[in-house]
Amino acid sequence: MTATLIEKEEIEQYKFVPAEVDRTDEFASKLSGALRLGNEFKSKVALTFMTEDGAKRVETTVWSLTEKYIVLKAGVLIPMRSLINVSY
C-alpha cells in the first residue's frame, strides 16, 4: 500500500477511519520508543494511518500517548486504531 506523505499541519483536514486490522497492541512497544525518541532526542518518526482519502504518512515527533490516541504537537490526535505502520 502506498501512502501519501503529508505535513503534520494537514492532518486535521482528513477524517480518520479504522485500518483494516487493528494493530494497536502490536504497535504499543514501537509507540513507546517513538515517544522516548521525541521527548529525549527530538527525533521524528514516520506514522502511516488510514483516512477516508486513503493511506497518509507523516514524519513528526510524538509528544504523548493515551490509551486510544497518539498526541502530536499542538494537540493533534491520531487514533491508534487507524495506524498502519510506525517506523523510525
BAZAGU-101228 format. One line per field, with one value per residue: residue number from 0; residue in three letters; x, y, z of N, C-alpha, C, O, CB in turn. Coordinates in Angstrom, 2 decimals. Glycine has a CB too. Example, Ala and Ser with C-alpha at 12.3 -4.5 7.8 and 13.67 -1.06 7.14 Angstrom:
<recs>
pos 0_1
code Ala_Ser
n.u 13.19_12.85
n.v -5.69_-2.25
n.w 7.80_7.08
ca.u 12.30_13.67
ca.v -4.50_-1.06
ca.w 7.80_7.14
c.u 13.20_12.90
c.v -3.30_0.03
c.w 7.80_7.87
o.u 14.24_13.41
o.v -3.32_1.14
o.w 8.46_8.04
cb.u 11.31_14.08
cb.v -4.47_-0.60
cb.w 9.05_5.72
</recs>
This chain:
<recs>
pos 0_1_2_3_4_5_6_7_8_9_10_11_12_13_14_15_16_17_18_19_20_21_22_23_24_25_26_27_28_29_30_31_32_33_34_35_36_37_38_39_40_41_42_43_44_45_46_47_48_49_50_51_52_53_54_55_56_57_58_59_60_61_62_63_64_65_66_67_68_69_70_71_72_73_74_75_76_77_78_79_80_81_82_83_84_85_86_87
code Met_Thr_Ala_Thr_Leu_Ile_Glu_Lys_Glu_Glu_Ile_Glu_Gln_Tyr_Lys_Phe_Val_Pro_Ala_Glu_Val_Asp_Arg_Thr_Asp_Glu_Phe_Ala_Ser_Lys_Leu_Ser_Gly_Ala_Leu_Arg_Leu_Gly_Asn_Glu_Phe_Lys_Ser_Lys_Val_Ala_Leu_Thr_Phe_Met_Thr_Glu_Asp_Gly_Ala_Lys_Arg_Val_Glu_Thr_Thr_Val_Trp_Ser_Leu_Thr_Glu_Lys_Tyr_Ile_Val_Leu_Lys_Ala_Gly_Val_Leu_Ile_Pro_Met_Arg_Ser_Leu_Ile_Asn_Val_Ser_Tyr
n.u 0.84_0.62_1.37_0.45_2.63_2.26_2.16_2.37_0.67_-1.43_-2.93_-5.36_-7.18_-8.15_-10.37_-10.28_-10.29_-10.84_-8.05_-7.60_-6.86_-6.77_-4.01_-3.13_-2.19_0.04_1.65_2.29_4.80_6.56_5.47_5.95_8.72_8.89_7.81_9.74_11.95_11.04_10.68_13.13_15.19_14.33_13.73_12.23_9.47_8.00_4.66_2.09_-1.19_-4.76_-7.15_-10.29_-9.62_-7.69_-4.47_-2.22_0.90_2.99_5.79_6.93_7.17_6.41_4.51_3.03_1.17_-2.02_-4.54_-5.97_-5.06_-2.49_-0.57_0.34_2.35_0.77_-1.58_-2.65_-4.33_-4.03_-5.88_-5.19_-6.29_-6.38_-3.85_-1.39_1.30_4.37_7.42_10.93
n.v -1.18_2.16_5.16_8.57_11.20_13.67_16.93_17.57_19.61_19.36_17.20_17.46_18.02_15.71_12.89_10.36_6.80_3.45_1.20_-1.69_-3.82_-3.83_-2.84_-1.93_-3.07_-4.42_-2.31_-1.03_-1.19_-0.06_2.49_3.46_3.60_5.53_7.72_8.15_8.75_11.16_12.83_12.75_12.90_14.49_13.41_12.42_10.36_8.09_7.94_6.01_6.10_5.44_7.13_8.57_9.29_7.54_5.97_7.81_9.40_10.70_12.53_13.08_14.34_12.45_13.46_12.60_9.81_8.29_6.02_5.54_7.27_8.92_11.63_14.61_17.57_20.68_19.54_17.76_14.84_11.38_8.58_5.43_3.12_3.61_3.35_2.15_1.72_2.14_3.69_4.16
n.w 0.00_-0.88_0.68_0.95_1.53_3.95_5.52_9.06_9.82_8.10_8.88_10.33_8.34_7.35_7.58_9.87_9.52_10.66_10.42_8.27_9.86_13.33_14.90_17.31_19.78_18.84_18.00_20.36_21.76_19.86_19.69_22.25_22.13_20.12_21.44_23.42_21.77_20.70_22.99_24.41_22.51_20.46_18.02_14.92_13.85_11.48_10.79_9.59_8.52_8.22_6.26_5.14_2.60_1.84_2.53_4.55_5.31_7.81_8.97_12.05_15.45_18.28_20.93_23.12_24.51_24.68_25.86_23.55_21.58_19.64_20.46_18.99_18.34_19.21_20.03_18.17_17.26_16.57_15.93_17.38_16.33_13.67_12.71_10.46_10.10_11.94_12.01_12.58
ca.u 0.00_1.38_0.78_0.83_3.30_1.63_2.72_1.55_-0.34_-2.53_-3.62_-6.73_-8.03_-8.59_-11.21_-9.68_-11.10_-10.03_-7.26_-8.20_-6.55_-6.39_-2.69_-2.78_-1.35_1.30_2.45_2.50_6.23_7.14_5.00_6.69_10.02_8.70_7.60_11.05_12.75_10.55_10.87_14.52_16.15_13.69_13.76_10.93_9.09_7.03_3.39_1.20_-2.54_-5.82_-8.17_-11.30_-8.96_-6.62_-3.36_-1.39_2.09_3.52_7.03_6.70_7.58_5.32_4.61_2.39_0.29_-3.12_-4.96_-6.53_-4.56_-1.13_-0.68_1.42_2.42_-0.45_-2.75_-3.15_-4.52_-4.20_-6.41_-4.33_-6.96_-6.18_-2.45_-1.00_2.72_5.18_8.82_11.95
ca.v 0.00_3.39_6.23_9.91_11.96_14.96_17.68_17.36_20.66_18.94_16.03_17.77_18.13_14.37_12.13_9.05_5.59_2.34_0.39_-3.00_-4.63_-3.01_-3.31_-1.11_-3.83_-4.72_-1.09_-0.43_-1.07_0.90_3.83_3.86_4.01_6.79_8.74_8.41_9.45_12.53_13.62_12.81_13.17_15.36_12.70_12.21_9.02_8.07_7.31_5.80_5.90_5.36_8.17_8.34_9.55_6.58_5.97_9.02_9.23_11.95_12.40_14.02_13.97_12.01_14.19_11.87_8.70_7.95_4.65_5.40_8.26_9.43_13.09_15.34_18.99_21.47_18.75_16.96_13.45_10.32_7.38_4.25_2.10_3.97_3.16_1.09_1.44_3.07_3.39_5.14
ca.w 0.00_-0.97_1.47_0.54_2.57_4.22_6.64_10.25_9.85_7.22_9.44_10.74_7.16_6.96_8.51_10.12_9.52_11.19_9.49_8.03_11.04_14.49_15.34_18.47_20.72_18.15_17.90_21.69_22.05_18.92_20.04_23.45_21.63_19.39_22.45_24.01_20.75_20.59_24.20_24.84_21.44_19.46_16.74_14.29_13.42_10.38_11.16_8.46_9.06_7.22_6.23_4.09_1.32_1.66_3.49_4.64_6.14_8.34_9.73_13.13_16.80_19.15_22.19_24.22_24.13_25.58_25.59_22.20_20.63_19.59_20.56_18.33_18.69_19.06_20.39_17.04_17.68_15.57_16.61_17.22_15.51_12.27_12.35_9.55_10.33_12.74_11.73_12.96
c.u 0.89_0.64_1.31_1.45_2.63_2.39_1.81_0.44_-1.57_-3.40_-5.09_-7.69_-8.66_-9.47_-10.60_-10.72_-10.22_-9.26_-7.95_-8.03_-6.14_-5.10_-2.20_-1.85_0.02_2.23_2.80_3.97_6.90_6.73_5.68_8.09_9.95_8.52_8.94_11.95_12.35_10.89_12.34_15.49_15.61_13.75_12.34_10.74_8.13_5.81_2.54_-0.16_-3.56_-6.81_-9.22_-10.70_-7.80_-5.52_-2.56_-0.22_2.58_4.80_7.00_7.26_6.35_5.51_4.07_1.56_-0.83_-3.51_-5.40_-5.92_-3.06_-1.29_0.57_1.40_1.10_-1.71_-3.36_-3.19_-4.66_-4.71_-5.51_-4.98_-6.83_-4.75_-2.24_0.46_3.35_6.62_9.72_13.31
c.v 1.24_4.48_7.57_10.63_13.32_15.64_17.51_18.41_20.31_17.84_16.31_17.96_16.80_13.73_10.73_7.94_4.46_1.63_-0.96_-3.92_-3.69_-3.58_-2.51_-1.85_-4.11_-3.51_-0.49_-0.20_-0.04_2.32_4.35_4.32_5.34_7.95_9.14_9.17_10.92_13.38_13.78_13.26_14.08_14.74_12.47_10.74_9.16_7.29_7.21_5.43_5.96_6.50_7.79_8.50_8.60_6.74_7.25_8.72_10.60_11.65_13.48_13.51_13.58_12.69_13.40_10.73_8.59_6.52_4.46_6.32_8.50_10.95_13.72_16.79_19.68_20.65_17.96_15.49_12.53_9.10_6.17_3.20_2.39_3.71_1.96_0.70_2.54_2.72_4.54_4.52
c.w 0.00_-0.20_0.98_1.73_2.71_5.36_7.85_10.37_9.00_7.83_9.74_9.56_6.77_8.03_8.64_10.01_10.09_10.08_9.32_9.22_12.16_15.06_16.55_19.42_20.12_18.12_19.26_21.99_21.14_19.26_21.31_23.06_20.89_20.35_23.09_23.02_20.65_21.79_24.59_23.75_20.34_18.06_16.23_13.95_12.25_10.84_9.90_9.01_7.94_7.39_5.19_2.70_1.04_2.71_3.39_5.56_6.56_9.10_10.78_14.44_17.60_20.50_23.37_23.63_25.16_25.24_24.14_21.15_20.76_19.59_19.95_18.81_18.39_19.31_19.24_17.47_16.48_16.32_16.34_16.33_14.02_11.79_11.44_9.81_11.18_12.43_12.16_12.83
o.u 1.81_-0.55_2.48_0.86_2.45_3.15_0.60_-0.61_-2.63_-4.49_-5.95_-8.90_-9.59_-9.32_-10.44_-11.89_-9.00_-9.75_-8.78_-8.93_-5.26_-5.10_-0.99_-0.83_1.04_3.45_3.54_4.35_7.71_7.52_5.95_8.59_10.85_9.03_9.22_12.63_13.19_11.34_12.74_16.48_16.33_13.80_11.39_11.70_7.52_5.91_2.30_-0.27_-3.29_-7.24_-9.05_-11.20_-7.02_-5.64_-2.25_-0.32_2.59_4.90_7.03_7.75_5.35_6.54_4.58_1.28_-0.61_-2.86_-5.23_-6.22_-2.45_-2.07_1.70_0.54_0.39_-2.80_-4.52_-2.20_-5.32_-4.05_-5.13_-4.27_-7.12_-4.47_-2.83_0.83_2.93_7.02_9.34_14.31
o.v 1.35_4.70_7.69_10.66_14.04_15.00_17.32_18.14_20.91_17.58_15.49_18.05_16.76_14.01_10.01_8.13_4.53_1.48_-1.34_-4.69_-2.84_-4.66_-2.42_-1.30_-4.06_-3.66_0.49_0.89_0.77_3.26_5.54_5.31_6.17_9.05_10.32_10.12_11.80_14.51_14.85_13.93_14.40_15.45_12.34_9.98_10.21_6.13_8.21_4.55_6.47_6.82_6.83_7.93_8.83_7.54_7.73_7.89_11.55_10.63_14.67_12.38_14.30_12.52_13.50_10.69_8.78_5.87_3.39_6.19_8.31_11.49_13.41_17.18_19.33_21.02_17.54_14.97_12.86_8.63_5.92_2.46_1.53_3.85_0.89_-0.48_3.70_1.57_5.71_5.18
o.w 0.81_-0.40_0.63_2.81_1.73_6.08_7.69_10.96_9.18_7.34_9.45_9.77_5.97_9.22_7.65_10.36_10.00_8.96_10.14_9.56_11.97_15.64_16.79_19.81_20.82_18.21_19.30_22.43_21.60_19.14_21.42_23.59_21.03_20.11_23.27_23.40_20.54_21.65_25.05_24.04_19.39_17.05_17.00_13.78_12.06_11.24_9.23_9.87_6.85_8.50_4.44_1.74_0.12_3.64_2.29_6.46_5.77_9.79_10.47_14.52_17.60_21.15_24.48_22.43_26.36_24.41_23.57_19.97_21.81_18.80_20.33_19.60_17.45_18.86_19.35_17.98_15.49_17.25_15.20_15.65_13.19_10.60_11.64_9.75_11.16_12.58_12.11_13.10
cb.u -0.96_1.60_1.09_-0.39_4.81_0.11_2.89_2.42_0.26_-1.98_-2.92_-6.74_-7.22_-7.40_-12.71_-9.04_-11.63_-10.93_-5.79_-7.60_-5.43_-7.53_-1.67_-4.04_-2.04_1.01_1.71_1.89_6.91_6.72_3.48_6.77_10.58_7.49_6.62_11.73_12.59_9.07_10.13_14.94_16.58_14.36_14.49_10.80_8.46_7.65_2.65_1.74_-2.86_-6.54_-7.54_-12.47_-8.46_-6.02_-2.45_-2.20_3.21_2.48_8.31_5.22_8.34_5.28_3.88_1.51_1.08_-4.35_-6.10_-7.99_-5.29_-0.30_-0.86_1.28_3.57_-0.52_-3.77_-2.25_-5.74_-2.85_-7.85_-4.00_-8.43_-6.53_-1.61_-1.20_3.47_4.86_9.02_11.74
cb.v 0.00_3.81_6.05_10.70_12.12_14.80_19.20_17.39_21.97_18.47_15.57_19.01_18.68_13.49_12.06_9.02_5.23_1.33_0.21_-3.65_-5.68_-2.97_-3.20_-0.68_-5.14_-5.20_-0.07_-1.33_-2.43_0.56_3.82_2.69_2.95_6.69_8.25_7.09_8.77_12.54_12.99_11.46_11.88_16.73_11.36_13.07_8.19_7.44_8.11_4.70_6.96_4.01_9.57_9.31_10.97_6.72_4.76_10.25_8.45_12.67_12.52_14.31_15.14_10.44_15.51_12.81_7.36_8.94_4.27_5.65_9.56_8.90_13.53_15.26_19.67_22.08_19.62_17.16_13.33_10.00_7.09_3.65_2.00_5.42_3.00_1.52_1.32_2.96_3.10_5.64
cb.w 1.22_-2.44_2.98_0.00_2.25_4.56_6.29_11.50_9.38_5.89_10.70_11.59_5.99_6.68_8.03_11.50_8.06_11.93_9.99_6.79_10.73_15.57_14.20_19.20_21.10_16.73_17.08_22.76_21.89_17.48_20.22_24.47_20.71_18.45_23.53_24.43_19.38_20.39_25.33_25.34_20.83_19.44_16.88_13.02_14.59_9.08_12.28_7.48_10.14_7.31_5.93_4.27_1.28_0.27_3.28_5.16_5.37_9.25_8.81_13.27_17.48_19.30_22.09_25.09_24.02_25.43_26.53_22.26_20.83_18.31_22.05_16.78_17.92_17.67_20.97_15.75_18.57_14.79_16.15_18.58_15.89_12.06_13.60_8.08_8.98_14.29_10.24_14.39
</recs>
